[in-house]
Amino acid sequence: MKRRAFTLVELLVVLAIIATAAGISLAIPTADKRRAAVEGAARELAEYLRAAHATAIRSRAGHAVVFNIANGPGTSGAVLNNWGGGHWYRLLGPGEFDYSRGNHGLSWHPRPTNFRDYGANDNFNNVPATIRRVSTAWLGEAQILPARKVRFLALTDLDNGHSHRHGGAALVSTFPATYPRPWCGWFDAGAGRLLAWGGYDPALTLNGRPNSAFYYQGADPAISGSRNPTDRTSGADKDEYGNLTSGGMVFMRAGEVRPLVSGAWLDWFISFRPDGTVKAGRLGELRGESGLCGSDAVYGNTPNGDIGDMAPARSDWAFGSQAHSYELADEEFTATSFQSRSGYWHITLAPDVVADSDRFASAQTALRSLMPAFRVGINAVGDVRVVQVRPSITGELDDTISGAQWQSKVATDAHWRHGVLTDANGRPTGKPVVDGLSEEMLTRRVWWYK
């Protein structure tokens, strides 16, 4: 059958329709596009968490959703960015639980072995063996947040940084002046900087080394451009089967992008147990456990496990009653979640940054850079919710501790215990702000309702 060609009139009509559709698309405000991208990514994550929960119950085996945050290569790390597509999450499993280890995040592991310690000389339990097992236990592809459009703003509620240490005859506690940093960060008006959750700042040092945020340079040279400064090879002498090895495992290579939160190392994940219960891991636990398992676990050395100096060791976390309110508890590791008060572990998503800079003219412009934000929450029985963050708050903020008082041992010992605000008698008080953000929260470092 002979086909009829388009007439000139028909062709002009088609072109007019295409032009109109394109015009409508271009007319959508940028703010609406940003909102759609962030909200879409948040709802996709929420569905992924629900599916992981259902998978663990259906298969009668533990699974975990593991998170990765890596800034774009060549960027400073001062503000989180997803320029290189390094913000992703992925399903891991099936796994088994060692319930004897309580609720620690690493009570979940890929099959077939349960671990207890992470020393280099343990046949099955060394760090290289753990990382190799993880590499074979991924299910499906990584879910990458849209590069240059959406980023993780925070994976927990509070960044404790490298926290603080105590020592000496007076057991004096020290705490970096820019910590803690809540999920929204805080705006240093004097310096004009938005100090982000997880942001890297080489000016902050521990034992003479830049280690702010979660990079933890350890014994390596200074980190520049969010890249590994050198190769790092395991000193472990046994593989996951207990056999002697030669050469060791290469953990990282010079010049490659260094994740702020490494999925390969299980730096942070949410575990789903076959009985339907859910638990978020402690940030950097594999690094911390490998550093704590040996008596030589002193910051700056390379303790048993090879990556142990890339997290604060025992002496560098405040510990026990002499500590600066922080103890080595589940909710008070390198980062804190307020799940005990809000009922949910929250992950915050926001638009990606336009510029690799933490400098802003005002708190108002800093706040705008974070919006529109959405928070994905999951509770201990697997209920998932998506919360839109409003550019305002609905209650009165609790300013019992604010600003420089976070560096006061007297103030924090009296009103900040076990990762929550307390009254003078040590009883938890107030509620963390979950669904709002204001300039006062950013500038005064107050993020709890009375």
N, C-alpha and C positions, 0 to 999 in steps of 0.2 A: 504494500500500500504506500502511496506517495505521501511523504510527510510535508505538512504545511509549515513554512518558515514563519518566524515572528515578523509581524509587520512593524514598521517604524513606530507606530502609535503604541503597540503593545510593549515594545522594548523600552520606550520612554516611561511607560507606566511602571514596569518592573524596576527600572533604575530609580524612579521616584520613591517607590516603596522602600528600596534598600537605603536610599539616602535618608528617608524619614526615620527608619529604624536606627540607623547609625546616629542620627541627631538626637534621638531620644536617649540612647546609651550615653552619649557624650554629655547630655544635659543632667545626668544623675550626679548629684553633688558628691564630691570626693569623700566627705564625711560619711555619707550613706554607703559608699563602696567599702570604706574601711570597716564600718560596722558589720556589713554583710560578710566580709572575709573573716573577721575575728569570730563573729557569732557562728558562722558555718564551721570553722575549725573547732570551736568549743563543743558544738553539738556532735561533731564526728568523734571527738575524743570521748564524750560521754557514752555514745553508742558502743565504742570500742571497749570501754570499761565494763559495760553491761554484758557484752558478748563474752569477755574474758571470765567474768563471774559465772555465767551460765556454762561455759566450757569446763571450768573446774568442777562444777557440781555434776555435770553430765558424764564426764570422763572419769570421775572419782580419782582425780589426780591434781596436785597443785600446779598452778600456772602463775605467771607474773607479767605485768606490763612494765617494761623497763624504759627509762627516759634518758635522753642524751641532749646536752646543750653544748654546742661549739660555735664560737663566734667566727665570722668570716675571716679567711686568711689575710694577714696583713693589718687587721684592725687592732685597736688598743686593748679591748676587753673591758674598758672602763664602764661601758654600757652594753647590755646584752643585745646582740643583733643576730638575725638569721639570714645574713647576706649570702652565705654559702650553702644554705639548706642544711645546716648542722643541728637544727632543732627537730628531733623526731622521737617517736615511741614505737615499741615493738613487743610482740607477745613472745614469751619464753616458756618452755615446758615440754612435756610434763615433768613435774618435780616431786620430791618427797619431803616430808617434814620431820625434823628431829624435835619433837615437842619438849624434850628434856631441856632444850636451850631457851625455854620460855618464849617470849614474844619478839625476840630480836629479829630484825629483818632477814638476816642470813640463816634463819632456821629453815628457809626454803632454798633448795638447790636443784640443779638438773640431775636427773638420774645418771648413774645408778648409786652414787655414793652420798651419804650424809657426812658432813664435816663437823668438827668441833673446834680445832685450832688451825692456824694457818701458817705454821712455821715452815721454813724452807726445807727442813729435814724430815718432815712427816711424809710417809710413803704416798698417801692419797690426798693429803690435806694442804699441800703447798699452794701458793697463789698461782703459779703458772698452770698447775693442773686445773684449778678452778676456772681460770680464764679460758683454757682450751675447751673445757666442757661446755662453758657458756656458748662458745662459738659454734658448737654443733647442735645447740638446742633451740635455735630460733624457729618460730613458726610463722610462715608468711613473710611478706616484705615489710620493711620499715615504713611507718606512716609519717611522711615528712610534712611539716608545716610549710605552707606556701612561702618560698623564699622571697625576701624583701616585701612581704605583705603581712605576715603574722609571725610572732615570736612568743616564746615562753617568757613571761615577765618574772615569774617565780614558781618554784615547785613546792614550796612550803610557806609557812606564815612569817618566818623570821630567819634572817641570816645572822648567825652568831659569829661569822668570820672565823679567824683563828682564835676566837674567844680571848682568853686571858690566862695568865699563869700566876701562880703564887710560889714564893720561895724565900730563902734567906732567913735570918734570925727572926725577923718580925712577920714573916709569912705575908708580905705585902702583895696584894693583888694588883695587877695592871690590866687595863682594858683599852683597846685602841679607841681613839677619840671618835672615829666614824662608825662605831658599832654600838648597839645592834642596828640592823637595817630591816625594817618590816617589808612585807611583800610588795608594797608600793614604792619602796625606797624612801629616802628622806632628802630634803632640799637644804643644803648648807647655804643660807642666804649670804653669809659673809664672803664665801668663795664663789658663789653663783654656780654651784655644782649640784646635780641630782645624783646622789650616791645610791646606786641601784642595788637591789638584792643580787648578790653574786658578782658585783662589779669588781674588776681588778684594779688595784692601786699600788704600784711599786713603792710609793712613798711610805706605806705602812709595812713595818718589818717585824719579824719575830726572830730573835737571836741573830739579828743582822741581815736577814734575808727577806726580800719582798714576798709576802705570802697572804695578802688579803684575798678575800673571796675563797674559792675552792680550788684554785690552781695548785697551791702548795708546792712551790718550787723544789723544796727539799734540798738535796745536795747538788742539784743541777745548777748551771749558770742562770743568769737572769732571763726571764721569759720576755720575748719581744714579738709583737705582731701576732699574738695568740698562737704561736708555733712552738713546737718542741725545740729547746735550745741544743739538745744533744741526743744521741742514742742512749737507750737504757736497756740493759740485758740482765736477765735473771741470774742470780747466783745459785738457784736451787739445783741440787744434784740428782733429783729423782723426778720421773714423769708421773702421770696420773695412774700408771699401773705399778708403780713402785720400782721401776727399772732405773738404773743409773743412766744419766744423760751426759752429753758432752756439749759444752758451749752455752747451754742455757737458752731461755726463750727471750726474744726481743720484745719488750713491752711497748716501746715507742721508738720512732726514728726521727732524727734531727730534720727540721724543716716541715714536718707534717703538722697539720692543725692539732692543737692540744684541746681536747674537750674540757670545758669547765666542769661538766657533769658527764662522766663517761659511762655509756651504756655497756660497753665491752667489759667494764670492771664492776658492773652492778652498783654503780655509785648511788642510784636512787631508783626504787621500784615500788610498785604496789603488788602485794602477793595475794592470791586467791586460793583459799584452801578448799578441799573437796567437801567439807561440812558446811560451806557457804559463808564462812567468816572471812574477813578481809583485814589486812594489816599493811601499813606503809613501813618500809624499811628505814633505817637510820642512814642519813646521807653520809656516804664515804665509809661505810662500815667495813668493807673488805680491806681497805687501806688501814683503817684504824685497828681492826683486829690483828692484822699482820704486824702492826707496829707495837701492839700491846703484848703480844705473846712471848716476847723475849725480854730477858732482864737488861739487855743492851738497848732497849727501845728509848733512845734519847734523841730528841729532835736534832736533825742535821746529820746524824749517822744513817747508815742503811741497815736497819734491823732485820730480823728474820722476816722473810716474805718479800723482800726486794722493793716493794712500793710503800712500805710502812713509813718512810720519812716523807711521803707525799700526803700525809695527813698529820695533824697534831698528835704527838705521842702522849703517854700518860701524864708526864710532867707539865705538858703544855695546856692540857685541859684543866680547868679548875676542878678539884676533886675533893670530896668529903666536906666535913663541917668547916674546914678552914678556907673553903673556896669562896669565890665571888658569886655566890648564889647558884652557880651551875655545878651539877654533879654529872657523872658519867652514866646517865640514865637514858632510857629509850627516847624520851621526848626532848632530851637536852644534849644532843650530839652536836655536830657542826651546824646544824640548822634545826629549827624548832617548828612543830606544827601545833596548832591550838585545838586539836581534835577533842581533847578532854573537855573543852569549854564550848566549842561550837558544834560538836558532834560529827564533824566532817574533816577529812583531809582535803585541802584545797590546792588546786593547780590554777595559776592565773595566766591568761593569754591576753595579748595586747597587739596593736599594730606594730610592725617593724619600724625601726628608727630610720630617719632620712639621712642623718649625718652621724658619723662615728665620733660623737662628742657627748660629754655629760655636762656641758656648760649651757646654762639658760639665763635669760635676762631677768626672770622673775619666777616665783613659785607658780604663778598662774600659767606661764608658758610651759613650765616643766610638767604641770598637771595635764595640760592639753596633749602633751606628747605621749601620755599613758592611756589616753582614752580614744575610742571606747574599749573598755576592758570587760572581759567575762571570766568568771571563775567556775571551774568544774570541781564539784565536791563529791566525795564518796565516803560512806560511813562503814562501820564495822560489820554490817550485815549485807553490804553490797548495794544499798540504795544510792542512786546517782542523781545529782541535780546540777542545773546550769544556772548561775546567778549573774545577772547583769550588774556591773558596778556603776552606780549613779554618780554624777559629778557633784554630790552634796551628801550630807549625812542627816539622819533623822533624830539623833539623840544628843545628849551632852557628853562630851569627851572627858575621860578620867585623866587628870593631869598630875596624879600623885607622883609619878616619875615622868620627867620630860627633859628634853634638851641635854645639857651637860650632866644632869643628875644620873644619867645612865653610866657615867664613869665614877659614881660615888658608891663605895662599898657599903656605907651606912644606909643610903637610900635603897639600894637593891636588896641588901640583906633583910631589910624590914618589909619590903613590899613587892618583891619579885622572887618567888620560890617555885621550883619545879616547873619553870617555863610559863607561869601565869601570874597575873597581878593578885596580890593578897592584901588583907587588912593587917593591922598591927599584930593580930593574934595568929597570923599565918593562914587564915582561911581564904580560899579563892573568892575573888570579888569581881564584879563587872563582866562584860562580854566583849570579845574582840570584834572590831568592825569588819564585817564580811562583804557588805554590798554597797559601800559608799566610799568616797574619797574627797577630801577637802584640802585646801591650802594649809589649814592649821595642822592637819595630820602630817603633811610633808615637812613643814618648817619646825614644828615643835617636837616631833617624834612622839606623838600620842596617837594611839590607834585602838584604844579600848573605850567602850561606853561605860558610864557609871552604872 
